[in-house]
Amino acid sequence: MLLFLDIDGPLIPFGAPDGAYPVFERDCGTGGHPLLGRVDPGLGARLLELGCELVWASTWLDDANAVVGPWLGLPRLPVVPWPDEDEPPTLLHWKTRPLVEFAAGRPFVWIDDEITEADRAYVAVHHPAPALLHRVDHDYGLTPADFTALREWLGRHPAD
């Protein structure tokens, strides 16, 4: 089971009304990114415990492996290559088609803060395997409730 993981929003929370975020410190540093301290380093272990093949699905591209991965204690992960051409504006998120192509019929979970019903409808029509498009509240990032929802869905859709 693939797990496509966005960074800004799900891992780095932003936009909370009170603007108060916990600040985490690790020996590996922040790689010069001023908001990386908002990322709970414990999320890496929780993501690995889900038993999925983690894949970066972020505009961070390989910087995800250089900066965020070490912060979370993650091994080097595959990165979804994004198309170079601009797509005309639609209701569909620009990541949706490339993620379905990358999955190539394999079951997947997509964690992002910008998923809409249009994305869910597209995946339901164009992807033959089970897929969970899980929208995270960017104000808070991944929470225990998100992990509960992910584990419950994965329990109903074990990987082959």
PyRosetta script that sets phi, psi and omega in degrees:
from pyrosetta import init, pose_from_sequence

init()
pose = pose_from_sequence("MLLFLDIDGPLIPFGAPDGAYPVFERDCGTGGHPLLGRVDPGLGARLLELGCELVWASTWLDDANAVVGPWLGLPRLPVVPWPDEDEPPTLLHWKTRPLVEFAAGRPFVWIDDEITEADRAYVAVHHPAPALLHRVDHDYGLTPADFTALREWLGRHPAD")
pose.set_psi(1, 125.8)
pose.set_omega(1, 176.2)
pose.set_phi(2, -81.9)
pose.set_psi(2, 147.9)
pose.set_omega(2, 171.5)
pose.set_phi(3, -130.2)
pose.set_psi(3, 106.6)
pose.set_omega(3, 178.0)
pose.set_phi(4, -83.1)
pose.set_psi(4, 126.3)
pose.set_omega(4, -172.0)
pose.set_phi(5, -123.1)
pose.set_psi(5, 119.6)
pose.set_omega(5, 172.6)
pose.set_phi(6, -85.4)
pose.set_psi(6, 159.5)
pose.set_omega(6, -177.6)
pose.set_phi(7, -105.1)
pose.set_psi(7, -57.7)
pose.set_omega(7, -176.2)
pose.set_phi(8, -72.9)
pose.set_psi(8, 113.7)
pose.set_omega(8, -175.8)
pose.set_phi(9, 112.3)
pose.set_psi(9, -68.6)
pose.set_omega(9, 179.2)
pose.set_phi(10, -68.2)
pose.set_psi(10, -41.5)
pose.set_omega(10, -179.8)
pose.set_phi(11, -99.8)
pose.set_psi(11, -43.4)
pose.set_omega(11, 177.6)
pose.set_phi(12, -103.5)
pose.set_psi(12, 100.7)
pose.set_omega(12, -180.0)
pose.set_phi(13, -70.0)
pose.set_psi(13, 150.5)
pose.set_omega(13, 176.7)
pose.set_phi(14, -154.9)
pose.set_psi(14, 154.1)
pose.set_omega(14, 173.0)
pose.set_phi(15, 87.6)
pose.set_psi(15, 7.4)
pose.set_omega(15, 179.4)
pose.set_phi(16, -61.9)
pose.set_psi(16, 140.9)
pose.set_omega(16, -177.0)
pose.set_phi(17, -55.5)
pose.set_psi(17, -38.4)
pose.set_omega(17, -178.5)
pose.set_phi(18, -87.3)
pose.set_psi(18, -9.9)
pose.set_omega(18, 178.3)
pose.set_phi(19, 65.6)
pose.set_psi(19, 8.1)
pose.set_omega(19, -178.3)
pose.set_phi(20, -93.5)
pose.set_psi(20, 117.9)
pose.set_omega(20, 178.4)
pose.set_phi(21, -123.6)
pose.set_psi(21, 146.0)
pose.set_omega(21, 173.0)
pose.set_phi(22, -65.9)
pose.set_psi(22, 152.7)
pose.set_omega(22, 176.9)
pose.set_phi(23, -119.0)
pose.set_psi(23, 125.4)
pose.set_omega(23, -178.1)
pose.set_phi(24, -108.4)
pose.set_psi(24, 149.0)
pose.set_omega(24, 177.3)
pose.set_phi(25, -126.1)
pose.set_psi(25, 145.2)
pose.set_omega(25, 176.9)
pose.set_phi(26, -142.0)
pose.set_psi(26, 157.6)
pose.set_omega(26, 179.1)
pose.set_phi(27, -66.4)
pose.set_psi(27, -24.0)
pose.set_omega(27, -174.9)
pose.set_phi(28, -79.4)
pose.set_psi(28, -5.1)
pose.set_omega(28, 177.5)
pose.set_phi(29, 78.6)
pose.set_psi(29, -178.8)
pose.set_omega(29, -176.5)
pose.set_phi(30, -106.6)
pose.set_psi(30, 5.0)
pose.set_omega(30, 179.7)
pose.set_phi(31, 61.2)
pose.set_psi(31, 22.4)
pose.set_omega(31, 179.4)
pose.set_phi(32, 81.8)
pose.set_psi(32, 0.5)
pose.set_omega(32, 180.0)
pose.set_phi(33, -87.6)
pose.set_psi(33, 120.5)
pose.set_omega(33, -173.4)
pose.set_phi(34, -67.4)
pose.set_psi(34, -20.7)
pose.set_omega(34, -177.4)
pose.set_phi(35, -102.0)
pose.set_psi(35, -3.1)
pose.set_omega(35, -176.1)
pose.set_phi(36, -61.8)
pose.set_psi(36, -28.7)
pose.set_omega(36, 177.5)
pose.set_phi(37, -61.7)
pose.set_psi(37, -15.5)
pose.set_omega(37, 175.6)
pose.set_phi(38, -75.9)
pose.set_psi(38, -16.9)
pose.set_omega(38, -175.5)
pose.set_phi(39, -82.4)
pose.set_psi(39, 120.8)
pose.set_omega(39, 177.0)
pose.set_phi(40, -66.8)
pose.set_psi(40, 114.4)
pose.set_omega(40, -179.6)
pose.set_phi(41, -60.1)
pose.set_psi(41, -21.8)
pose.set_omega(41, 178.5)
pose.set_phi(42, -69.4)
pose.set_psi(42, -14.0)
pose.set_omega(42, 179.3)
pose.set_phi(43, -63.6)
pose.set_psi(43, -31.6)
pose.set_omega(43, -180.0)
pose.set_phi(44, -58.3)
pose.set_psi(44, -49.6)
pose.set_omega(44, 179.7)
pose.set_phi(45, -63.4)
pose.set_psi(45, -40.1)
pose.set_omega(45, 179.6)
pose.set_phi(46, -65.7)
pose.set_psi(46, -36.5)
pose.set_omega(46, 177.1)
pose.set_phi(47, -67.5)
pose.set_psi(47, -43.3)
pose.set_omega(47, 178.8)
pose.set_phi(48, -62.9)
pose.set_psi(48, -36.1)
pose.set_omega(48, 179.9)
pose.set_phi(49, -63.1)
pose.set_psi(49, -19.0)
pose.set_omega(49, 178.9)
pose.set_phi(50, -68.9)
pose.set_psi(50, -17.8)
pose.set_omega(50, 176.0)
pose.set_phi(51, 76.2)
pose.set_psi(51, 20.7)
pose.set_omega(51, -179.9)
pose.set_phi(52, -100.6)
pose.set_psi(52, 163.2)
pose.set_omega(52, 170.8)
pose.set_phi(53, -83.8)
pose.set_psi(53, 106.7)
pose.set_omega(53, -177.4)
pose.set_phi(54, -75.3)
pose.set_psi(54, 139.0)
pose.set_omega(54, 179.9)
pose.set_phi(55, -138.6)
pose.set_psi(55, 129.7)
pose.set_omega(55, 176.4)
pose.set_phi(56, -70.5)
pose.set_psi(56, 127.3)
pose.set_omega(56, 176.2)
pose.set_phi(57, -125.5)
pose.set_psi(57, 68.7)
pose.set_omega(57, -170.6)
pose.set_phi(58, -145.1)
pose.set_psi(58, 155.2)
pose.set_omega(58, 174.3)
pose.set_phi(59, -69.9)
pose.set_psi(59, -6.5)
pose.set_omega(59, 175.8)
pose.set_phi(60, -67.2)
pose.set_psi(60, -22.8)
pose.set_omega(60, -178.4)
pose.set_phi(61, 49.1)
pose.set_psi(61, -131.0)
pose.set_omega(61, -176.4)
pose.set_phi(62, -69.0)
pose.set_psi(62, -17.4)
pose.set_omega(62, 174.4)
pose.set_phi(63, -62.1)
pose.set_psi(63, -24.2)
pose.set_omega(63, 176.4)
pose.set_phi(64, -60.0)
pose.set_psi(64, -42.4)
pose.set_omega(64, 178.9)
pose.set_phi(65, -73.4)
pose.set_psi(65, -31.9)
pose.set_omega(65, -177.3)
pose.set_phi(66, -79.1)
pose.set_psi(66, -33.1)
pose.set_omega(66, -172.4)
pose.set_phi(67, -114.8)
pose.set_psi(67, -54.6)
pose.set_omega(67, -173.2)
pose.set_phi(68, -76.9)
pose.set_psi(68, -42.9)
pose.set_omega(68, -179.3)
pose.set_phi(69, -54.9)
pose.set_psi(69, -51.4)
pose.set_omega(69, 178.2)
pose.set_phi(70, -61.3)
pose.set_psi(70, -36.7)
pose.set_omega(70, 178.6)
pose.set_phi(71, -59.9)
pose.set_psi(71, -38.6)
pose.set_omega(71, -178.1)
pose.set_phi(72, -90.2)
pose.set_psi(72, -4.4)
pose.set_omega(72, -177.5)
pose.set_phi(73, 72.9)
pose.set_psi(73, 29.1)
pose.set_omega(73, -179.1)
pose.set_phi(74, -95.7)
pose.set_psi(74, 149.3)
pose.set_omega(74, 172.5)
pose.set_phi(75, -71.1)
pose.set_psi(75, 172.9)
pose.set_omega(75, 174.9)
pose.set_phi(76, -61.6)
pose.set_psi(76, 130.2)
pose.set_omega(76, -177.3)
pose.set_phi(77, -113.0)
pose.set_psi(77, 153.5)
pose.set_omega(77, 171.2)
pose.set_phi(78, -62.3)
pose.set_psi(78, 155.8)
pose.set_omega(78, 180.0)
pose.set_phi(79, -125.2)
pose.set_psi(79, 131.4)
pose.set_omega(79, 176.9)
pose.set_phi(80, -70.2)
pose.set_psi(80, 125.7)
pose.set_omega(80, 175.7)
pose.set_phi(81, -80.7)
pose.set_psi(81, 129.2)
pose.set_omega(81, -179.5)
pose.set_phi(82, -92.7)
pose.set_psi(82, 146.0)
pose.set_omega(82, 178.4)
pose.set_phi(83, -66.3)
pose.set_psi(83, 149.1)
pose.set_omega(83, 179.9)
pose.set_phi(84, -77.7)
pose.set_psi(84, -29.3)
pose.set_omega(84, -175.6)
pose.set_phi(85, -78.1)
pose.set_psi(85, 148.7)
pose.set_omega(85, 175.3)
pose.set_phi(86, -82.2)
pose.set_psi(86, 134.7)
pose.set_omega(86, 176.5)
pose.set_phi(87, -90.4)
pose.set_psi(87, 147.9)
pose.set_omega(87, 174.8)
pose.set_phi(88, -63.3)
pose.set_psi(88, 147.9)
pose.set_omega(88, -178.3)
pose.set_phi(89, -61.1)
pose.set_psi(89, 133.0)
pose.set_omega(89, 174.8)
pose.set_phi(90, -143.5)
pose.set_psi(90, 177.6)
pose.set_omega(90, 174.8)
pose.set_phi(91, -72.3)
pose.set_psi(91, -20.3)
pose.set_omega(91, -178.2)
pose.set_phi(92, -75.4)
pose.set_psi(92, 134.7)
pose.set_omega(92, 176.6)
pose.set_phi(93, -64.2)
pose.set_psi(93, 144.6)
pose.set_omega(93, -177.2)
pose.set_phi(94, -65.1)
pose.set_psi(94, -18.8)
pose.set_omega(94, 178.5)
pose.set_phi(95, -82.1)
pose.set_psi(95, -21.4)
pose.set_omega(95, -168.3)
pose.set_phi(96, -59.1)
pose.set_psi(96, -53.7)
pose.set_omega(96, -179.0)
pose.set_phi(97, -60.7)
pose.set_psi(97, -48.6)
pose.set_omega(97, 178.9)
pose.set_phi(98, -60.4)
pose.set_psi(98, -34.3)
pose.set_omega(98, 178.4)
pose.set_phi(99, -67.9)
pose.set_psi(99, -41.8)
pose.set_omega(99, 177.5)
pose.set_phi(100, -62.9)
pose.set_psi(100, -41.5)
pose.set_omega(100, 177.5)
pose.set_phi(101, -63.4)
pose.set_psi(101, -44.7)
pose.set_omega(101, -179.7)
pose.set_phi(102, -62.1)
pose.set_psi(102, -40.5)
pose.set_omega(102, -178.9)
pose.set_phi(103, -64.9)
pose.set_psi(103, -30.4)
pose.set_omega(103, 176.1)
pose.set_phi(104, 48.4)
pose.set_psi(104, 46.0)
pose.set_omega(104, 176.6)
pose.set_phi(105, 87.5)
pose.set_psi(105, -5.1)
pose.set_omega(105, 178.8)
pose.set_phi(106, -81.7)
pose.set_psi(106, 149.9)
pose.set_omega(106, 175.5)
pose.set_phi(107, -63.2)
pose.set_psi(107, 148.1)
pose.set_omega(107, 178.9)
pose.set_phi(108, -152.2)
pose.set_psi(108, 160.3)
pose.set_omega(108, 170.0)
pose.set_phi(109, -118.6)
pose.set_psi(109, 136.6)
pose.set_omega(109, 176.4)
pose.set_phi(110, -122.1)
pose.set_psi(110, 119.5)
pose.set_omega(110, 178.5)
pose.set_phi(111, -106.8)
pose.set_psi(111, 117.9)
pose.set_omega(111, -177.6)
pose.set_phi(112, -156.3)
pose.set_psi(112, 165.2)
pose.set_omega(112, 178.7)
pose.set_phi(113, -104.5)
pose.set_psi(113, 5.7)
pose.set_omega(113, -176.4)
pose.set_phi(114, -123.0)
pose.set_psi(114, 15.3)
pose.set_omega(114, -178.7)
pose.set_phi(115, -71.6)
pose.set_psi(115, 139.2)
pose.set_omega(115, 178.7)
pose.set_phi(116, -126.5)
pose.set_psi(116, 176.1)
pose.set_omega(116, 176.5)
pose.set_phi(117, -64.1)
pose.set_psi(117, -29.9)
pose.set_omega(117, 177.2)
pose.set_phi(118, -62.7)
pose.set_psi(118, -39.3)
pose.set_omega(118, 178.0)
pose.set_phi(119, -66.1)
pose.set_psi(119, -43.1)
pose.set_omega(119, 178.9)
pose.set_phi(120, -62.1)
pose.set_psi(120, -42.3)
pose.set_omega(120, -179.9)
pose.set_phi(121, -65.0)
pose.set_psi(121, -42.3)
pose.set_omega(121, 179.6)
pose.set_phi(122, -61.4)
pose.set_psi(122, -47.6)
pose.set_omega(122, -178.9)
pose.set_phi(123, -63.4)
pose.set_psi(123, -40.3)
pose.set_omega(123, -179.8)
pose.set_phi(124, -60.6)
pose.set_psi(124, -34.3)
pose.set_omega(124, -177.8)
pose.set_phi(125, -86.5)
pose.set_psi(125, -35.7)
pose.set_omega(125, -170.3)
pose.set_phi(126, -106.0)
pose.set_psi(126, 1.2)
pose.set_omega(126, -178.1)
pose.set_phi(127, -128.4)
pose.set_psi(127, 119.3)
pose.set_omega(127, -173.0)
pose.set_phi(128, -77.3)
pose.set_psi(128, -17.9)
pose.set_omega(128, -175.6)
pose.set_phi(129, -99.1)
pose.set_psi(129, 166.2)
pose.set_omega(129, 176.2)
pose.set_phi(130, -59.6)
pose.set_psi(130, 142.9)
pose.set_omega(130, 178.2)
pose.set_phi(131, -148.3)
pose.set_psi(131, 135.4)
pose.set_omega(131, 174.0)
pose.set_phi(132, -113.5)
pose.set_psi(132, 120.0)
pose.set_omega(132, 174.1)
pose.set_phi(133, -102.4)
pose.set_psi(133, 101.6)
pose.set_omega(133, -172.3)
pose.set_phi(134, -102.8)
pose.set_psi(134, 113.6)
pose.set_omega(134, 179.9)
pose.set_phi(135, -87.9)
pose.set_psi(135, 127.9)
pose.set_omega(135, 179.3)
pose.set_phi(136, -103.2)
pose.set_psi(136, 142.0)
pose.set_omega(136, 175.5)
pose.set_phi(137, -74.6)
pose.set_psi(137, 113.3)
pose.set_omega(137, -176.6)
pose.set_phi(138, -64.2)
pose.set_psi(138, -17.9)
pose.set_omega(138, 177.4)
pose.set_phi(139, -62.8)
pose.set_psi(139, -31.9)
pose.set_omega(139, -172.1)
pose.set_phi(140, -123.3)
pose.set_psi(140, -15.3)
pose.set_omega(140, -176.4)
pose.set_phi(141, 71.7)
pose.set_psi(141, -170.5)
pose.set_omega(141, -179.5)
pose.set_phi(142, -59.9)
pose.set_psi(142, 130.1)
pose.set_omega(142, -178.8)
pose.set_phi(143, -119.9)
pose.set_psi(143, 169.0)
pose.set_omega(143, 174.3)
pose.set_phi(144, -55.3)
pose.set_psi(144, -35.9)
pose.set_omega(144, 178.5)
pose.set_phi(145, -63.6)
pose.set_psi(145, -36.9)
pose.set_omega(145, 176.8)
pose.set_phi(146, -63.5)
pose.set_psi(146, -44.8)
pose.set_omega(146, -179.6)
pose.set_phi(147, -64.5)
pose.set_psi(147, -35.2)
pose.set_omega(147, 176.1)
pose.set_phi(148, -62.9)
pose.set_psi(148, -46.0)
pose.set_omega(148, 179.7)
pose.set_phi(149, -63.1)
pose.set_psi(149, -40.7)
pose.set_omega(149, 179.3)
pose.set_phi(150, -64.3)
pose.set_psi(150, -47.3)
pose.set_omega(150, -180.0)
pose.set_phi(151, -62.6)
pose.set_psi(151, -40.0)
pose.set_omega(151, 179.4)
pose.set_phi(152, -63.0)
pose.set_psi(152, -45.3)
pose.set_omega(152, -179.8)
pose.set_phi(153, -65.1)
pose.set_psi(153, -45.0)
pose.set_omega(153, 179.7)
pose.set_phi(154, -61.9)
pose.set_psi(154, -34.3)
pose.set_omega(154, 177.0)
pose.set_phi(155, -65.0)
pose.set_psi(155, -30.7)
pose.set_omega(155, 178.0)
pose.set_phi(156, -84.8)
pose.set_psi(156, -14.4)
pose.set_omega(156, -176.9)
pose.set_phi(157, -133.2)
pose.set_psi(157, 66.7)
pose.set_omega(157, -179.6)
pose.set_phi(158, -62.1)
pose.set_psi(158, 144.6)
pose.set_omega(158, 178.9)
pose.set_phi(159, -67.9)
pose.set_psi(159, 144.6)
pose.set_omega(159, 178.7)
pose.set_phi(160, -79.7)
pose.dump_pdb("model.pdb")
